[in-house]
Amino acid sequence: MRNFLVLVSLGFVVSFMASGCALKTMGKSVPSALPVSETAGNVVQPVQTSVPKPADPFVWDFGQIKQGTEVNHVFTITNESQQPIKIKDINTSCGCTASEVKKKDLAPGESTEIGVTFKSSGYSGPVQQFVYVHTDKPEDPILKLTIKAEVIK
């Protein structure tokens, strides 16, 4: 059993590392979905809810969001290969998630933004959804982006 878990873990690490070879994301949030608290001057400040985790450019965690809200995030995709890359299609794992890409043809070194919207109506608790970016790159044709949230009532 232990050998099986080691193999599964190793496979995940290799798969994760391979997925970022030519395309890289650097996320920007729109808007922040961190829990907030008000200070004396009614200025809203983020509340630290946990120890910061290393940033994964393919994953965005909205943190806690209120049920029924709509949150957005923008992933930046950069073509780090020496060949042009075409984004052929974008699919999401459910109808509660929508995405759009600004530019589909990327020259080497060029970037584009992929906007992702998550609608939390009907959800409660931890949620994880995926955005699949289909490219014409034969050795790495699909880039999987992940969004997460904890939906609270």
Contact map, one row per residue, 1 for C-alpha under 8 A:
111110000000000000000000000000000000000000000000000000000000000000000000000000000000000000000000000000000000000000000000000000000000000000000000000000000
111111000000000000000000000000000000000000000000000000000000000000000000000000000000000000000000000000000000000000000000000000000000000000000000000000000
111111100000000000000000000000000000000000000000000000000000000000000000000000000000000000000000000000000000000000000000000000000000000000000000000000000
111111110000000000000000000000000000000000000000000000000000000000000000000000000000000000000000000000000000000000000000000000000000000000000000000000000
111111111000000000000000000000000000000000000000000000000000000000000000000000000000000000000000000000000000000000000000000000000000000000000000000000000
011111111100000000000000000000000000000000000000000000000000000000000000000000000000000000000000000000000000000000000000000000000000000000000000000000000
001111111110000000000000000000000000000000000000000000000000000000000000000000000000000000000000000000000000000000000000000000000000000000000000000000000
000111111111000000000000000000000000000000000000000000000000000000000000000000000000000000000000000000000000000000000000000000000000000000000000000000000
000011111111100000000000000000000000000000000000000000000000000000000000000000000000000000000000000000000000000000000000000000000000000000000000000000000
000001111111110000000000000000000000000000000000000000000000000000000000000000000000000000000000000000000000000000000000000000000000000000000000000000000
000000111111111000000000000000000000000000000000000000000000000000000000000000000000000000000000000000000000000000000000000000000000000000000000000000000
000000011111111100000000000000000000000000000000000000000000000000000000000000000000000000000000000000000000000000000000000000000000000000000000000000000
000000001111111110000000000000000000000000000000000000000000000000000000000000000000000000000000000000000000000000000000000000000000000000000000000000000
000000000111111111000000000000000000000000000000000000000000000000000000000000000000000000000000000000000000000000000000000000000000000000000000000000000
000000000011111111100000000000000000000000000000000000000000000000000000000000000000000000000000000000000000000000000000000000000000000000000000000000000
000000000001111111110000000000000000000000000000000000000000000000000000000000000000000000000000000000000000000000000000000000000000000000000000000000000
000000000000111111111000000000000000000000000000000000000000000000000000000000000000000000000000000000000000000000000000000000000000000000000000000000000
000000000000011111111000000000000000000000000000000000000000000000000000000000000000000000000000000000000000000000000000000000000000000000000000000000000
000000000000001111111110000000000000000000000000000000000000000000000000000000000000000000000000000000000000000000000000000000000000000000010010000000000
000000000000000111111111000000000000000000000000000000000000000000000000000000000000000000000000000000000000000000000000000000000000000000000000000000000
000000000000000011111111000000000000000000000000000000000000000000000000000000010000000000000000000000000000000000000000000000000000000000000000000000000
000000000000000000111111000000000000000000000000000000000000000000000000000000111000000000000000000000000000000000000000000000000000000000010000000000000
000000000000000000111111100000000000000000000000000000000000000000000000000011111000000000000000000000000000000000000000000000000000000000000010000000000
000000000000000000011111110000000000000000000000000000001100000000000000000111110000000000000000000000000000000000000000000000000000000000000000000000000
000000000000000000000011111000000000000000000000000000001100000000000000001111000000000000000000000000000000000000000000000000000000000000000000000000000
000000000000000000000001111100000000000000000000000000001100000000000000001110000000000000000000000000000000000000000000000000000000000000000000000000000
000000000000000000000000111110000000000000000000000000001001000000000000111100000000000000000000000000000000000000000000000000000000000000000000000000000
000000000000000000000000011111000000000000000000000000000000000000000000111100000000000000000000000000000000000000000000000000000000000000000000000000000
000000000000000000000000001111110000000000000000000000000000000000000001110000000000000000000000000000000000000000000000000000000000000000000000000000000
000000000000000000000000000111110000000000000000000000000000000000000011110000000000000000000000000000000000000000000000000000000000000000000000000000000
000000000000000000000000000011111000000000000000000000000000000000000011100000000000000000000000000000000000000000000000000000000000000000000000000000000
000000000000000000000000000011111100000000000000000000000000010000000000000000000000000000000000000000000000000000000000000000000000000000000000000000000
000000000000000000000000000000111110000000000000000000000000011110000010000000000000000000000000000000000000000000000000000000000000000000000000000000000
000000000000000000000000000000011111000000000110000000000000011110000000000000000000000000000000000000000000000000000000000000000000000000000000000000000
000000000000000000000000000000001111100000000111100000000000001110000000000000000000000000000000000000000000000000000000000000000000000000000000000000000
000000000000000000000000000000000111110000011110000000000000000000000000000000000000000000000000000000000000000000000000000000000000000000000000000000000
000000000000000000000000000000000011111000011110000000000000000000000000000000000000000000000000000000000000000000000000000000000000000000000000000000000
000000000000000000000000000000000001111111111000000000000000000000000000000000000000000000000000000000000000000000000000000000000000000000000000000000000
000000000000000000000000000000000000111111111000000000000000000000000000000000000000000000000000000000000000000000000000000000000000000000000000000000000
000000000000000000000000000000000000011111100000000000000000000000000000000000000000000000000000000000000000000000000000000000000000000000000000000000000
000000000000000000000000000000000000011111100000000000000000000000000000000000000000000000000000000000000000000000000000000000000000000000000000000000000
000000000000000000000000000000000000011111110000000000000000000000000000000000000000000000000000000000000000000000000000000000000000000000000000000000000
000000000000000000000000000000000000011111111000000000000000000000000000000000000000000000000000000000000000000000000000000000000000000000000000000000000
000000000000000000000000000000000001111001111100000000000000000000000000000000000000000000000000000000000000000000000000000000000000000000000000000000000
000000000000000000000000000000000001111000111110000000000000000000000000000000000000000000000000000000000000000000000000000000000000000000000000000000000
000000000000000000000000000000000111100000011111000000000000000000000000000000000000000000000000000000000000000000000000000000000000000000000000000000000
000000000000000000000000000000000111100000001111100000000000000000000000000000000000000000000000000000000000000000000000000000000000000000000000000000000
000000000000000000000000000000000010000000000111111000000000000000000000000000000000000000000000000000000000000000000000000000000000000000000000000000000
000000000000000000000000000000000010000000000011111000000000000000000000000000000000000000000000000000000000000000000000000000000000000000000000000000000
000000000000000000000000000000000000000000000001111100000000000000000000000000000000000000000000000000000000000000000000000000000000000000000000000000000
000000000000000000000000000000000000000000000001111110000000000000000000000000000000000000000000000000000000000000000000000000000000000000000000000000000
000000000000000000000000000000000000000000000000011111000000000000000000000000000000000000000000000000000000000000000000000000000000000000000000000000000
000000000000000000000000000000000000000000000000001111100000000000000000000000000000000000000000000000000000000000000000000000000000000000000000000000000
000000000000000000000000000000000000000000000000000111110000000000000000000000000000000000000000000000000000000000000000000000000000000000000000000000000
000000000000000000000000000000000000000000000000000011111000000000000000000000000000000000000000000000000000000000000000000000000000000000000000000000000
000000000000000000000000000000000000000000000000000001111111000000000000000000000000000000000000000000000000000000000000000000000000000000000000000000000
000000000000000000000001111000000000000000000000000000111111000000000000001000000000000000000000000000000000000000000000000000000000000000000000000000000
000000000000000000000001110000000000000000000000000000011111000000000000001000000000000000000000000000000000000000000000000000000000000000000001110000000
000000000000000000000000000000000000000000000000000000011111100000000000000000000000000000000000000000000000000000000000000000000000000000000000111100000
000000000000000000000000001000000000000000000000000000011111110000000000100000000000000000000000000000000000000000000000000000000000000000000000011100000
000000000000000000000000000000000000000000000000000000000011111000000000000000000000000000000000000000000000000000000000000000000000000000000000001110000
000000000000000000000000000000011100000000000000000000000001111110000010000000000000000000000000000000000000000000000000000000000000000000000000001111000
000000000000000000000000000000001110000000000000000000000000111110000000000000000000000000000000000000000000000000000000000000000000000000000000000111000
000000000000000000000000000000001110000000000000000000000000011111000000000000000000000000000000000000000000000000000000000000000000000000000000000011110
000000000000000000000000000000001110000000000000000000000000011111101000000000000000000000000000000000000000000000000000000000000000000000000000000011110
000000000000000000000000000000000000000000000000000000000000000111111000000000000000000000000000000000000000000000000001000000000000000000000000000000111
000000000000000000000000000000000000000000000000000000000000000011111000000000000000000000000000000000000000000000000001111100000000000000000000000000111
000000000000000000000000000000000000000000000000000000000000000001111100000000000000000000000000000000000000000000000011110000000000000000000000000000000
000000000000000000000000000000000000000000000000000000000000000011111110000000000000000000000000000000000000000000000011100000000000000000000000000000000
000000000000000000000000000000000000000000000000000000000000000000011111000000000000000000000000000000000000000000001111000000000000000000000000000000000
000000000000000000000000000001101000000000000000000000000000010000001111100000000000000000000000000000000000000000001110000000000000000000000000000000000
000000000000000000000000000011100000000000000000000000000000000000000111110000000000000000000000000000000000000000111100000000000000000000000000000000000
000000000000000000000000001111100000000000000000000000000001000000000011111000000000000000000000000000000000000000111000000000000000000000000000000000000
000000000000000000000000001111000000000000000000000000000000000000000001111100000000000000000000000000000000000011110000000000000000000000000000000000000
000000000000000000000000111100000000000000000000000000001100000000000000111110000000000000000000000000000000000011110000000000000000000000000000000000000
000000000000000000000001111100000000000000000000000000000000000000000000011111000000000000000000000000000000001111000000000000000000000000000000000000000
000000000000000000000011110000000000000000000000000000000000000000000000001111100000000000000000000000000000001111000000000000000000000000000000000000000
000000000000000000000011100000000000000000000000000000000000000000000000000111110000000000000000000000000100111100000000000000000000000000000000000000000
000000000000000000000111000000000000000000000000000000000000000000000000000011111001100000000000000000000111111000000000000000000000000000000000000000000
000000000000000000001111000000000000000000000000000000000000000000000000000001111100000000000000000000000001110000000000000000000000000000000000000000000
000000000000000000000110000000000000000000000000000000000000000000000000000000111111000000000000000000000001100000000000000000000000000000000000000000000
000000000000000000000000000000000000000000000000000000000000000000000000000000011111000000000000000000000001100000000000000000000000000000000000000000000
000000000000000000000000000000000000000000000000000000000000000000000000000000001111100000000000000000000011000000000000000000000000000000000000000000000
000000000000000000000000000000000000000000000000000000000000000000000000000000101111110000000000000000001111000000000000000000000000000000000000000000000
000000000000000000000000000000000000000000000000000000000000000000000000000000100011111000000000000000001111000000000000000000000000001110000000000000000
000000000000000000000000000000000000000000000000000000000000000000000000000000000001111100000000000000011100000000000000000000000000001110000000000000000
000000000000000000000000000000000000000000000000000000000000000000000000000000000000111111000000000000011000000000000000000000000000111100000000000000000
000000000000000000000000000000000000000000000000000000000000000000000000000000000000011111000000000000010000000000000000000000000000111100000000000000000
000000000000000000000000000000000000000000000000000000000000000000000000000000000000001111100000000000000000000000000000000000000000111000000000000000000
000000000000000000000000000000000000000000000000000000000000000000000000000000000000001111110000001100000000000000000000000000000011110000000000000000000
000000000000000000000000000000000000000000000000000000000000000000000000000000000000000011111000001000000000000000000000000000000011100000000000000000000
000000000000000000000000000000000000000000000000000000000000000000000000000000000000000001111110111000000000000000000000000000001111000000000000000000000
000000000000000000000000000000000000000000000000000000000000000000000000000000000000000000111110100000000000000000000000000000001110000000000000000000000
000000000000000000000000000000000000000000000000000000000000000000000000000000000000000000011111100000000000000000000000000000001000000000000000000000000
000000000000000000000000000000000000000000000000000000000000000000000000000000000000000000011111110000000000000000000000000000000000000000000000000000000
000000000000000000000000000000000000000000000000000000000000000000000000000000000000000000000111110000000000000000000111000000000000000000000000000000000
000000000000000000000000000000000000000000000000000000000000000000000000000000000000000000011111111000000000000000011110000000001000000000000000000000000
000000000000000000000000000000000000000000000000000000000000000000000000000000000000000000010011111100000000000000011100000000000000000000000000000000000
000000000000000000000000000000000000000000000000000000000000000000000000000000000000000001110000111110000000000001111000000000000010000000000000000000000
000000000000000000000000000000000000000000000000000000000000000000000000000000000000000001000000011111000000000001110000000000000000000000000000000000000
000000000000000000000000000000000000000000000000000000000000000000000000000000000000000000000000001111110000000111100000000000000000000000000000000000000
000000000000000000000000000000000000000000000000000000000000000000000000000000000000000000000000000111110000000111000000000000000000000000000000000000000
000000000000000000000000000000000000000000000000000000000000000000000000000000000000000000000000000011111100000110000000000000000000000000000000000000000
000000000000000000000000000000000000000000000000000000000000000000000000000000000000011100000000000011111100000100000000000000000000000000000000000000000
000000000000000000000000000000000000000000000000000000000000000000000000000000000001111000000000000000111110000000000000000000000000000000000000000000000
000000000000000000000000000000000000000000000000000000000000000000000000000001100001110000000000000000111111111100000000000000000000000000000000000000000
000000000000000000000000000000000000000000000000000000000000000000000000000000100011100000000000000000001111110000000000000000000000000000000000000000000
000000000000000000000000000000000000000000000000000000000000000000000000000000111111100000000000000000000111110000000000000000000000000000000000000000000
000000000000000000000000000000000000000000000000000000000000000000000000000001111100000000000000000000000111111000000000000000000000000000000000000000000
000000000000000000000000000000000000000000000000000000000000000000000000000001110000000000000000000000000111111100000000000000000000000000000000000000000
000000000000000000000000000000000000000000000000000000000000000000000000000111100000000000000000000000000100111110000000000000000000000000000000000000000
000000000000000000000000000000000000000000000000000000000000000000000000000111000000000000000000000011110100011111000000000000000000000000000000000000000
000000000000000000000000000000000000000000000000000000000000000000000000011110000000000000000000000011100000001111100000000000000000000000000000000000000
000000000000000000000000000000000000000000000000000000000000000000000000011110000000000000000000001111000000000111110000000000000000000000000000000000000
000000000000000000000000000000000000000000000000000000000000000000000001111000000000000000000000001110000000000011111000000000000000000000000000000000000
000000000000000000000000000000000000000000000000000000000000000000000001111000000000000000000000111100000000000001111100000000000000000000000000000000000
000000000000000000000000000000000000000000000000000000000000000000000111100000000000000000000000111000000000000000111110000000000000000000000000000000000
000000000000000000000000000000000000000000000000000000000000000000000111000000000000000000000001110000000000000000011111000000000000000000000000000000000
000000000000000000000000000000000000000000000000000000000000000000011110000000000000000000000001100000000000000000001111100000000000000000000000000000000
000000000000000000000000000000000000000000000000000000000000000001111100000000000000000000000001000000000000000000000111111000000000000000000000000000100
000000000000000000000000000000000000000000000000000000000000000000111000000000000000000000000000000000000000000000000011111000000000000000000000000000000
000000000000000000000000000000000000000000000000000000000000000000110000000000000000000000000000000000000000000000000001111100000000000000000000000000000
000000000000000000000000000000000000000000000000000000000000000000100000000000000000000000000000000000000000000000000001111110100000000000000000000000100
000000000000000000000000000000000000000000000000000000000000000000100000000000000000000000000000000000000000000000000000011111100000000000000000000001111
000000000000000000000000000000000000000000000000000000000000000000000000000000000000000000000000000000000000000000000000001111100000000000000000000001110
000000000000000000000000000000000000000000000000000000000000000000000000000000000000000000000000000000000000000000000000000111110000000000000000000111100
000000000000000000000000000000000000000000000000000000000000000000000000000000000000000000000000000000000000000000000000001111111000000000000000000111100
000000000000000000000000000000000000000000000000000000000000000000000000000000000000000000000000000000000000000000000000000001111100000000000000011110000
000000000000000000000000000000000000000000000000000000000000000000000000000000000000000000011100100000000000000000000000000000111110000000000000011100000
000000000000000000000000000000000000000000000000000000000000000000000000000000000000000000011000000000000000000000000000000000011111000000000001111000000
000000000000000000000000000000000000000000000000000000000000000000000000000000000000000001111000001000000000000000000000000000001111100000000001110000000
000000000000000000000000000000000000000000000000000000000000000000000000000000000000000001110000000000000000000000000000000000000111110000000111100000000
000000000000000000000000000000000000000000000000000000000000000000000000000000000000001111100000000000000000000000000000000000000011111000000111100000000
000000000000000000000000000000000000000000000000000000000000000000000000000000000000001111000000000000000000000000000000000000000001111100001110000000000
000000000000000000000000000000000000000000000000000000000000000000000000000000000000111110000000000000000000000000000000000000000000111110011110000000000
000000000000000000000000000000000000000000000000000000000000000000000000000000000000111100000000000000000000000000000000000000000000011111001000000000000
000000000000000000000000000000000000000000000000000000000000000000000000000000000000110000000000000000000000000000000000000000000000001111111000000000000
000000000000000000000000000000000000000000000000000000000000000000000000000000000000000000000000000000000000000000000000000000000000000111111000000000000
000000000000000000000000000000000000000000000000000000000000000000000000000000000000000000000000000000000000000000000000000000000000000011111000000000000
000000000000000000100100000000000000000000000000000000000000000000000000000000000000000000000000000000000000000000000000000000000000001011111110000000000
000000000000000000000000000000000000000000000000000000000000000000000000000000000000000000000000000000000000000000000000000000000000011111111110000000000
000000000000000000000000000000000000000000000000000000000000000000000000000000000000000000000000000000000000000000000000000000000001111000011111000000000
000000000000000000100010000000000000000000000000000000000000000000000000000000000000000000000000000000000000000000000000000000000001111000011111100000000
000000000000000000000000000000000000000000000000000000000100000000000000000000000000000000000000000000000000000000000000000000000111100000000111110000000
000000000000000000000000000000000000000000000000000000000110000000000000000000000000000000000000000000000000000000000000000000000111100000000011111000000
000000000000000000000000000000000000000000000000000000000111000000000000000000000000000000000000000000000000000000000000000000011110000000000001111100000
000000000000000000000000000000000000000000000000000000000011110000000000000000000000000000000000000000000000000000000000000000011100000000000000111110000
000000000000000000000000000000000000000000000000000000000011111000000000000000000000000000000000000000000000000000000000000001111000000000000000011111000
000000000000000000000000000000000000000000000000000000000000111110000000000000000000000000000000000000000000000000000000000001110000000000000000001111100
000000000000000000000000000000000000000000000000000000000000011110000000000000000000000000000000000000000000000000000000000111100000000000000000000111110
000000000000000000000000000000000000000000000000000000000000000111100000000000000000000000000000000000000000000000000001001111100000000000000000000011111
000000000000000000000000000000000000000000000000000000000000000111100000000000000000000000000000000000000000000000000000000110000000000000000000000001111
000000000000000000000000000000000000000000000000000000000000000001100000000000000000000000000000000000000000000000000000000100000000000000000000000000111
